[in-house]
Amino acid sequence: MQLHRQVGWVLVASLVSACGPSARPETETETEGVVASPLAELVVNGTFSGGTVAPWWSGPNTQSVVENGRLRVNVTGSPANPWDAPMGQDNIVLVNGRAYALSFTASASASVRVRATVQLGAAPYTAPLDQYITLDGTPRTFTFPFTSNVATTAGQVTFQLGGVGAFSAYLDNISLTTEDGGTGSGPVGMTSGFYVDPNSNSANWVRNNGGDSRAARIQSSIASKPGARWFGNWSGDIASAVSGFVTAADTADKLPVLVAYNIPGRDCGSHSGGGAGSPEAYRTWISAFVTGLGSRPAIVIIEPDALAQLDCLPNETERQTRLGLLRYATEQLRDRAPNTWAYMDGGNANWIGADTTAQRLESAGVRNIRGFALNVSNFYTTAQSTTFGASVNSSLNTRYGYTKPFVVDTSRNGNGHNGEWCNPAGRKLGALSQVGGGAEMLLWVKVPGDSDGNCGIAPSIPAGQFSPDLATRLIDGT
């Protein structure tokens, strides 16, 4: 783990100076990572190094003691609800709109699901952060970024341990930080920038074709830029494949972007058809995918097209099965990948409509994760996508009382959408991966130059295979 992670969060820098549908990567300026302002620590005695508990308090059904340099919290009796066995710290100052990060190391004497919050200390107990986690005998470090939606000098950090019987929880290195003078822009990872995949299809092609006249341009405009790696049934041992990728990014102190793409019946059997052979196989696969992530920082896009293509499934039973698998994926990521920001794919700006998208996101468990993704492998402008994302959030808020951050795939949207989706001519690279730009992040999710299938201007190139011709056309917008 990098040294700076012991002293505070680092903002992923904006990687381009201009954003939007007409931005041209070859004229953009990269800044590989900007360290955030100094961090203010808001909790007291989070390491318990002095052997005392105060100012941490114990509520009903809990007893706390410092043991071996960490806090041991014994839950007694059989409290019915999480909040019936709380412990925490008061007098936390929260600023509306400011970005924070709660982190801690925790384990338990039994496998239990408990709750961590940062909240108002009195009714209505509004909680800018309300996170369930699963603990067992292995100490794990959890980090949860959030933006406060309340202003108070009477906030609380709480651990709510009821509803799971009697057990002991062990807590250490509890920290709640915010930037001194922060603007609320929000950290997206404990890293110094987005990760450039050294083994992307474009990078591999450049290495193997150094004498090709196109290689230098593809290297400069595509292979050297941060983008996602896609994982599916071609990835072999998925836990090892994911672990290797995020470990390499972690060693480089960069934030990796991964795509989980293995839902049964993937792509309705079209150009990218395939996926896990059964619901049980998918649960095993996605669980191993999350195992590979561990506690390292990452961004994960969940199952492109799976929600928008629900209608291609033959009956309601299969549709509900798919929704259940997607919910399972969100639960695994929520409970076992504490430093991953996951986004459920929600289609694009002209597919199934904002209200339907919102309903399906809710059914698929988007509440459990960071947010949703738009325009994956498509071409709609950033402006069209962000307008659509706002409409989806309006529907989520109207129907279910919440909104979610979203990200937009800008890998090929520089010239917008021309009515075709499969290797259309005249498309162009869009804005590089960056924080902000109209959405929470703009990301290169689709790998530019990888074919959509045997179609369009690449009638003989299978889906997922890199084409230098497609790549140079995207560079030139031809």
N, C-alpha and C positions, 0 to 999 in steps of 0.2 A: 504494500500500500504506500502511495506516495506521501512524502513528508508533509506537504501542504494540507493534506486531508486531516492532519491532526490539529491544524490551527484554524481551519475555516473553509467555507465553500468558495468555489471559484466559478464565476459566470462563464458560460460558453460564449465566446465573442461573436458578434455579428461578423459573418465571414465575407460579406460583400458590402460595398458602399451604396449601392442602389438596388432596389428590389422592385418586384412587380412584373407584369407579363412581358414587358419589352426589354428587361435587363439582359445584357449580353455578358456572359462570363469572361470573355477575353478582355473586356475593358474594366473588370471589377477589381477592387483592391482587397486582398486577404489580410486579415490580422489574426494570427493563429491562436491567440488566447489572451484575454485581458484579465488580470487579477482583480477581484472585486475590492471595494472599499474595506477598511478594517471592520472586523465583526465585533458586535457587542454581545457579550454573554449575559443572558437574562435570568438564569437559574443560579442559585447559591448552593454550594456543597454538593455538586453533581458527581464528584468522584469519591466521596466518603473517606478521603485519605486521613482525616483527623480522627476517625473512629466515632464520630457523633452523627446522629440522625437529623437533628434540627438544621434548617427550618422545615424539613419534610414532615408531614403529619400523617397519622394513621386514622382512618375512619372506622365505622362499625365493621366488625368481623375481620379486622386486620390488626396485626401486631408487627412492628418493624424493629430490626436490630441490625447494627453493622457487624458483619462477620467476614473475616478474611479479606478486608478491604472493599467489600461490596455490601449493598443493602439486601438483607433477607426480609421478605414480607411473608408472614404466615397468614394464610386465610383459614379462618376457623368456622365451624358450623357448616350450614348449607344455605348460604345466601342465594336468593332466587335470581337476582338480576345483576348484571355487571356492576352497576352503581351502588349495590348494597355492600360491596367490599372494596372501598376506594383507599388510595393513598395519594398524596400529591404535595404541591407547593403553591402558596398563594402569592398575591402582590406582584403578578406578572403584568408588565406594561405592554399593551398591544396598540399598534397604530393602524387605523383603517387604510387598506391598500398597500401596506408594506409587506415585503417578502421575508419569510422566516424559514428556519429548518430545525426540527426537533430530531435529535439523535440520541441513542442509548444502546447499551449492551444488555441483553436479557436472556434468561433461561428459566427453567422451572423443574420441579421435582416430578412432574407428570406432563403428559401431552395435553395442553389446554389452549383454548382460544380466548384471548383477553382483549381489552380495549385500552388504547392510549388516546388522550385528548389534550388539546389546548383550547380553553373555553372560558366563558364568563364564569366568575365565581359565585354568581347568584342567578335566580330566575331571570330570563328564560334559559340560561345556561347555553347560549349560542356558542357553537364550537367551530371555529375556523378550521381546526384539524380534528377529525374523528376517525380513528383508524383501528381496525381489528387486526390482530396478529396472532400467529400460532407459535407457542413456546414449547420446548421440550428440554431434554437434559443437555443439549449442546448450546453453549453461549453464542449468540449471534448479534451482530451490530445492525441496527435498523436506523434508517434516516428517512425522514418524511418532510419534504419541502411543502410550503403552503403560503398563501397570501391571506392576510387577515381581512375579514369583512366586518370587524368591530373595532371600536376605539375605547379603551378602558385602562385604568390603573389597577384594576382588581381582577385580573385574569388568573387562571390556574393552569398548571400542568397536572394532569391526573393519570393514574393507572387504575383502571376499574377491573377488578379481578373476580367478581362474583359470578354465580350462575354455573360454575363448573366443579363444585365440591371443594373439599379441603385440600390444600397443597401449599407449597412454598414457591414464591417467585424470587429471583435473584436479579438485581438491577445495579448497573454501574455506568459511569461515564455519561450521565444524563446531561444533555446540553440543549439549550434553546438559544439560537443565535439569529441576529439580523444585522444588516449592514448599518454602520454608523452613517446617518444621513441617507439611508437607502430610499429608493424611489418606488419600490414595490414591483420592479420588473421581473423578479423571480429567478432563482437559480435553476438550471436544468441538469446539473450533474457536477460531481466533484472532480472536474477535469479542466484541462486548459484548451479545449476545442473539440471539434468533431473528428472522428477517426477516418482516415483514408485507407480503404481496404487494399492492401498490397497484392492481394490475390483475386481481385475482381476479374471478370472476363476481359474487360478492356486492358487492365494492367498485364494480364497474362499474354494477350495478343501482342501488345507492344514489346514485351520481353522477347517473344518468339519471332518477331518480324521487324527487327531493328533496321533492316535495310529497305523496308517499304517506305516510299515517299510520304505516306500518310501517318507514319508512326509518331513523328515528333508532334504533329498537331493533335493527335488523339491523346498522347501523353499529357500535353499542356492543358488541353481543354476538358478532358474527361477523366483519364486514369489517375491524375494527380489530385482530383477533387473528392471531398468526402461524400460517401453514398452508402446505401444499405447493402447488406448481404442477405440473400434469401435462403431459407432453410426449408427442406421438404423431404420427401421420401428418397431423394438422391443423396442425402447428406450422410448416410451411414449411421454410425453410433451417434445419435443426436446429442446426447449429453456431452460427449467428448468434442464434437464439432462446435457446439455453442461455447463450451468452456474454453476451447482453444482460441476462438475468435475474441471473446471478451477479455481473456487473459492478455492477449497481445495488445488490445486497446488499452487495458489497464496499465500495462507495463510502459506504454507510450504516453500515459496520462491523457488519453483522449476518450471521447464519448462515442461508443459504437452504436450503429443503428442496425437492427435485425428485423427480418420479416419472417413470421411463422406462417407457412403456406402448405398445409398438409391435411386440410379438412376432407373427410370422405366425400366423394362426388365433386371434387374440385373443378371449377370452371365449367360446370354442367357437362363435362366430358368433351369440351371443345379443345382448342389448341394447347391449353395448359392443363388438360385433364389428368386425373390421377388422384393422389391423396391416400390417406390411411385406408386400409381395407375394411375396417369396421369401427363402430363407435368405441369399442373396448380398446382397439389398437390405437385410436387417436388419443384417448385418455392417457394411455401409457406413454405415447410419444410426447405429448405436450407436457406431461409431468417431468419427463426426462429433459426436455428443452429447458424448463424452469430450473431444474437441478443444475444444468450447465451454467445458468446465469449466476446463481449464488447471490452474494451480496454486492457484487461489483456493479458499478453504474452502467446503465444501458437504456436505450430506447427500443421498444418492440412494437411493431405494427402487426396486428392480429388479423390473419386470414383475409387478404384482399378478395373482394367480390362475394364473400360468403353470405353476407346479409342481403346485398342487392340482388343476388341470384336465388334467393329463397323460392321465388315463384317457379323456378325450373324443376324443383323437386316434385315428385308425382302426387304426393298426398300430405295431409296435415300431420300425420304421424312422423314422416320423415322431416318435415319442417321443424316440428317441435324437438326432434332428436338433435338436429343441427343447432338450434338455439341452446339446447342443454349443453352441448359440447362447447359452444362458445362461452357460456356462463362458467363452465368448469375451468376453461382456460383463464378467464379473468380471476377466478377464485384462487387458482394456483399462483398466478402472478402476484395477486394482492398478499397472499399469506406467506409466500416463500421467496419472493424476489424484492426485498425491501428497498433497493436502490434503483429499481427499474421504473421508468415511466412508460406505461403501455397505452396504446391507442387502438381502439377497435375500428376496423375499416368500415366506413359508411357510404361507399360508392362515390358518385361524382355529382356535379351540379345539375345534371339533366338526365337522371336515371329514374329513381323511384319517388322523388318528391320529399320535401323536408318533413312533413308530418309522418309519412310512412317510415322514413329513416329514423326519426326520433323514437317511434314505437318499437322498431326493431332493435335499436341500440339499447333501449331500456330492457327489452326481453332478453337480450344477449348479455346483460350484466355490466353495461358501461359504468354503472354506479361504482363498481368495484375497482376501477382503474383510473388512470389520469384523464383520458378523454377519447376522442375519435379522430380518424384520419380521413382525408378527402382527396380525390383526384389521383389515387394510386394508379400508375401506369396509364394515365389519361392525359388530356391536353388542354383542358379548360383553363382559362387565365386565372391568375391568382386573385384578381378582383372578383371574377365570377364565383370562385370557390369560397372566398371569405364571405361574400354575400349569402351564399347558400349555407355556410356554416352558422352564420348569425340566425338564419331562418330555422335551422335545426335546433339551435339553442332556444329560440323563442318557443318552439313546440315542446321541447323538453321541460321548459319552465312552466308553460301553461298546463301541460298534462300531469307533470310529476313533481314540479316544484324545485327543480335544480337546473343548472347549466354545466357545461364541461368545456375545458380548453380543447382546441383542435389543431391539427397540423395539416399542411398541404404539400402534396408531391409536386415539385416544380421542375422535375428533371427534364421534361420535354414540352413545357407549356409556353415557351417564349413567343410563339406565333399564334397561340390559341388553338381552338378546336375547329376543324373543318367539316364536321359531320361524319368522319370515319374514325374508327378506333384501332384498327389493326394495320400497323406500319403505314400510316398515311404519309403522303408526300408533303413537302413544304413545312414540316414542323421544325422547331428550333429549341436548343437548350434554354432553360429558364434560370431564374435566380439561384445562386449557390445556396447550400445548406446554411441556415442562419437562424438566430433567435429573432422573433418578431416578423415584420414584413407583412402585417395584416392578420396573421394567425399567431398561435403561440410559437410555432416554428415553421419555417419552410425547409423541406428536406428533399434530397434526391433519393427517392425510394426505388423507383424503377432505375435500373442501370442503363444509362444512355448507350445505345448501340446494340443492346440485346433485343432480339427479334420478338415480336408479339405472336408470331406463328407464320405458317405458310400462306402469306396473304399480302395485299398491298404492294409496296415497292420491293418486297422481299418474298416472292412467291415460293422460293425453294429453301428458305431458311427456317428451321424448326424454332418453336418458342423457346426462349432462353438462350439461344446460341448467339454469340457476338458476331456482328458484321461490321467490318471497317467502312463499308459503303454507307450503311445506316448511320454510323457514328459521324462520318464527315458531312453527311447531309444535315444532321442535327447541328453541327458546328456552323455550317453555312446557311442554314435555314432554307434548303432547297429540296 
